Amino acid sequence: MSTDYQALAKKLMARAKKKGAQQAEVFIEVGREASVRVRDGEIEDLTQATSKGVGVRVFVKKRLGFAWTSDFTEGSLNAFVDRAVALAGAAAPNTLNGLPDRSDLRGHHDVGALFDPKVANLRPEWKIEAAIEMEKAGKSVDPRIKTFESVGAGESVSEVYLASSEGFTGGYQGTYAYLFAVPVAAEGDQLQTSYWVDYKRFLDKLDSPEAVGKEAARRAVRMLGAKKVKSQRVPVIFDPMMAASFVGSIASAANGDAVFKQSSFLASKLGEKIAPDTVTIVDDGLLKDGIATSPFDGEGVPTRTTRLVDRGVLSAFLYDAFTARKAKTHSTGNASRGYRTMPHIGTNNLYLEAGSQSPEAIIKGVKNGFYVTAMLGHGANMVTGEFSRGANGLWIENGELTRPVQEVTVAGKLLDMLQSIDAIGNDLTFRGNTAAPTIRFKELTVSGE
């Protein structure tokens, strides 16, 4: 870790204070990313980029000023700090403005290693070889895999430093590597695509390119011949990818700002039973090896484990410092930001806790129903709780996955959907920062023909 950036953050914070800021916070990001996409064994796109920037947030008599720059020359840095202070002087005051309180900036945890030297020192050829291997492996699954819409690999190395006039200075380094494949299966006049992906902080924990390519291809091929079904109400199962999307919708409704504005269907439900005992949804900034794990959030507040839904009871909302102040509570360590942006509420590692049943057993328990493997659009209304999304997947008959289905809509109300969860799988696996196991809803509306 570079002590120069840590010292620079403190220096800029001190300058802001000298220029008249009662409170000042400096956020520095340094990183590099590299990615590749291939098509038919040839490199289609190869990108390597480095970035470095600093954002400063200041408060002058409860007036907010914010500025950022990627120019690290001394003159530019001094001028941009002075500009932030000047902007604060011209802003309207708000009694809720301010940095997190000193008490909220204490109690940081050891989150373990977030940096993998193997990722940081990857050969440039690794990405190309991995992408070509995914494509080759996918095509070997079935001759009907004709091409790939996209297939690629990449890695990221980053450093974050923060200095606050309220008594916190810290920094950390992180890495991640990823693989993705989007194959196209063709039969007659029909084309079907699917995808598979994996993100991990540590290279040794990343799925093999062969595994990613083959799983993506298998998912595409099984959709060939897909048709609509008649409209009906049936049990509906979300595969882990779709279940993760559903959990993300619930977390969006638990955003403290939306709750404060009464623009969330969960606003009046705190402390109420909204799901069965088997349902626990967690936002965890301390998860071992998590993609979104960090010792502190975008304001220096320690990250933590927050149970949004605890054994069916809505137990918490997510806050940054400003929204917490509005709601007369404390930040939950969920301030998300980059050096170009102001802090806003985000999730860390978000997941639905695993259940005890295998996905096979969950499917076997359905006589007639729908197994959803892909959804289209963003059909969840956080204000009303209405849910309606285009969906593709496989029809279930007598406990078996049978024919592929496409161009149908799955609809319900998010609260009703939560309450109707009657099975949760044991197949929780993270492929990013939001995850869930297989889940089954007792009954939803599937609209088709």
ChimeraX attribute file (.defattr): number of C-alpha atoms within 10 A of each C-alpha:
attribute: neighborCount
match mode: 1-to-1
recipient: residues
	/A:1	11
	/A:2	11
	/A:3	10
	/A:4	9
	/A:5	20
	/A:6	20
	/A:7	14
	/A:8	19
	/A:9	24
	/A:10	22
	/A:11	15
	/A:12	23
	/A:13	25
	/A:14	19
	/A:15	16
	/A:16	27
	/A:17	20
	/A:18	11
	/A:19	12
	/A:20	18
	/A:21	27
	/A:22	18
	/A:23	21
	/A:24	30
	/A:25	27
	/A:26	28
	/A:27	30
	/A:28	25
	/A:29	21
	/A:30	18
	/A:31	17
	/A:32	16
	/A:33	18
	/A:34	17
	/A:35	21
	/A:36	24
	/A:37	23
	/A:38	24
	/A:39	17
	/A:40	13
	/A:41	15
	/A:42	11
	/A:43	14
	/A:44	13
	/A:45	11
	/A:46	16
	/A:47	10
	/A:48	13
	/A:49	10
	/A:50	12
	/A:51	11
	/A:52	16
	/A:53	17
	/A:54	27
	/A:55	25
	/A:56	30
	/A:57	27
	/A:58	33
	/A:59	27
	/A:60	23
	/A:61	19
	/A:62	20
	/A:63	22
	/A:64	25
	/A:65	23
	/A:66	22
	/A:67	20
	/A:68	22
	/A:69	18
	/A:70	17
	/A:71	13
	/A:72	13
	/A:73	8
	/A:74	8
	/A:75	9
	/A:76	13
	/A:77	18
	/A:78	15
	/A:79	12
	/A:80	21
	/A:81	28
	/A:82	21
	/A:83	18
	/A:84	23
	/A:85	29
	/A:86	19
	/A:87	18
	/A:88	23
	/A:89	20
	/A:90	12
	/A:91	15
	/A:92	10
	/A:93	15
	/A:94	11
	/A:95	10
	/A:96	14
	/A:97	19
	/A:98	21
	/A:99	21
	/A:100	20
	/A:101	14
	/A:102	13
	/A:103	11
	/A:104	19
	/A:105	22
	/A:106	14
	/A:107	13
	/A:108	15
	/A:109	13
	/A:110	9
	/A:111	18
	/A:112	13
	/A:113	16
	/A:114	20
	/A:115	19
	/A:116	18
	/A:117	12
	/A:118	13
	/A:119	21
	/A:120	20
	/A:121	9
	/A:122	14
	/A:123	10
	/A:124	14
	/A:125	9
	/A:126	13
	/A:127	25
	/A:128	21
	/A:129	16
	/A:130	25
	/A:131	31
	/A:132	25
	/A:133	21
	/A:134	32
	/A:135	30
	/A:136	17
	/A:137	20
	/A:138	30
	/A:139	22
	/A:140	14
	/A:141	16
	/A:142	14
	/A:143	12
	/A:144	18
	/A:145	23
	/A:146	16
	/A:147	18
	/A:148	24
	/A:149	14
	/A:150	17
	/A:151	27
	/A:152	29
	/A:153	27
	/A:154	26
	/A:155	23
	/A:156	20
	/A:157	22
	/A:158	19
	/A:159	19
	/A:160	22
	/A:161	26
	/A:162	28
	/A:163	27
	/A:164	26
	/A:165	20
	/A:166	18
	/A:167	12
	/A:168	16
	/A:169	18
	/A:170	14
	/A:171	21
	/A:172	17
	/A:173	19
	/A:174	23
	/A:175	25
	/A:176	25
	/A:177	28
	/A:178	23
	/A:179	27
	/A:180	23
	/A:181	28
	/A:182	25
	/A:183	31
	/A:184	23
	/A:185	26
	/A:186	20
	/A:187	14
	/A:188	8
	/A:189	6
	/A:190	11
	/A:191	18
	/A:192	18
	/A:193	20
	/A:194	22
	/A:195	22
	/A:196	22
	/A:197	22
	/A:198	19
	/A:199	23
	/A:200	23
	/A:201	26
	/A:202	23
	/A:203	20
	/A:204	12
	/A:205	12
	/A:206	18
	/A:207	16
	/A:208	15
	/A:209	27
	/A:210	17
	/A:211	16
	/A:212	26
	/A:213	32
	/A:214	23
	/A:215	20
	/A:216	26
	/A:217	31
	/A:218	20
	/A:219	20
	/A:220	24
	/A:221	24
	/A:222	17
	/A:223	24
	/A:224	21
	/A:225	17
	/A:226	19
	/A:227	17
	/A:228	15
	/A:229	17
	/A:230	10
	/A:231	14
	/A:232	14
	/A:233	17
	/A:234	17
	/A:235	24
	/A:236	25
	/A:237	30
	/A:238	24
	/A:239	21
	/A:240	22
	/A:241	21
	/A:242	21
	/A:243	24
	/A:244	25
	/A:245	17
	/A:246	22
	/A:247	19
	/A:248	20
	/A:249	19
	/A:250	23
	/A:251	24
	/A:252	21
	/A:253	24
	/A:254	25
	/A:255	25
	/A:256	25
	/A:257	22
	/A:258	20
	/A:259	22
	/A:260	15
	/A:261	10
	/A:262	13
	/A:263	16
	/A:264	23
	/A:265	20
	/A:266	26
	/A:267	18
	/A:268	11
	/A:269	15
	/A:270	16
	/A:271	13
	/A:272	13
	/A:273	16
	/A:274	23
	/A:275	22
	/A:276	17
	/A:277	13
	/A:278	18
	/A:279	23
	/A:280	21
	/A:281	26
	/A:282	22
	/A:283	26
	/A:284	24
	/A:285	28
	/A:286	22
	/A:287	18
	/A:288	15
	/A:289	18
	/A:290	25
	/A:291	24
	/A:292	20
	/A:293	24
	/A:294	31
	/A:295	22
	/A:296	26
	/A:297	25
	/A:298	25
	/A:299	28
	/A:300	28
	/A:301	26
	/A:302	22
	/A:303	26
	/A:304	24
	/A:305	16
	/A:306	21
	/A:307	21
	/A:308	23
	/A:309	27
	/A:310	22
	/A:311	18
	/A:312	20
	/A:313	21
	/A:314	21
	/A:315	19
	/A:316	19
	/A:317	24
	/A:318	28
	/A:319	26
	/A:320	26
	/A:321	27
	/A:322	22
	/A:323	24
	/A:324	20
	/A:325	17
	/A:326	16
	/A:327	16
	/A:328	9
	/A:329	12
	/A:330	19
	/A:331	28
	/A:332	25
	/A:333	30
	/A:334	29
	/A:335	26
	/A:336	17
	/A:337	17
	/A:338	15
	/A:339	22
	/A:340	18
	/A:341	15
	/A:342	17
	/A:343	19
	/A:344	17
	/A:345	23
	/A:346	19
	/A:347	22
	/A:348	28
	/A:349	22
	/A:350	28
	/A:351	25
	/A:352	27
	/A:353	20
	/A:354	21
	/A:355	18
	/A:356	11
	/A:357	16
	/A:358	16
	/A:359	20
	/A:360	13
	/A:361	12
	/A:362	18
	/A:363	26
	/A:364	15
	/A:365	16
	/A:366	22
	/A:367	13
	/A:368	17
	/A:369	26
	/A:370	30
	/A:371	25
	/A:372	23
	/A:373	20
	/A:374	17
	/A:375	22
	/A:376	12
	/A:377	9
	/A:378	12
	/A:379	15
	/A:380	21
	/A:381	17
	/A:382	21
	/A:383	15
	/A:384	14
	/A:385	20
	/A:386	17
	/A:387	20
	/A:388	22
	/A:389	18
	/A:390	19
	/A:391	23
	/A:392	24
	/A:393	26
	/A:394	22
	/A:395	21
	/A:396	23
	/A:397	16
	/A:398	13
	/A:399	17
	/A:400	17
	/A:401	19
	/A:402	14
	/A:403	16
	/A:404	22
	/A:405	23
	/A:406	22
	/A:407	17
	/A:408	21
	/A:409	19
	/A:410	22
	/A:411	20
	/A:412	17
	/A:413	16
	/A:414	24
	/A:415	17
	/A:416	16
	/A:417	22
	/A:418	18
	/A:419	18
	/A:420	18
	/A:421	20
	/A:422	18
	/A:423	24
	/A:424	27
	/A:425	22
	/A:426	17
	/A:427	19
	/A:428	18
	/A:429	14
	/A:430	21
	/A:431	20
	/A:432	19
	/A:433	20
	/A:434	23
	/A:435	24
	/A:436	30
	/A:437	27
	/A:438	28
	/A:439	30
	/A:440	26
	/A:441	19
	/A:442	18
	/A:443	20
	/A:444	21
	/A:445	16
	/A:446	25
	/A:447	19
	/A:448	17
	/A:449	11
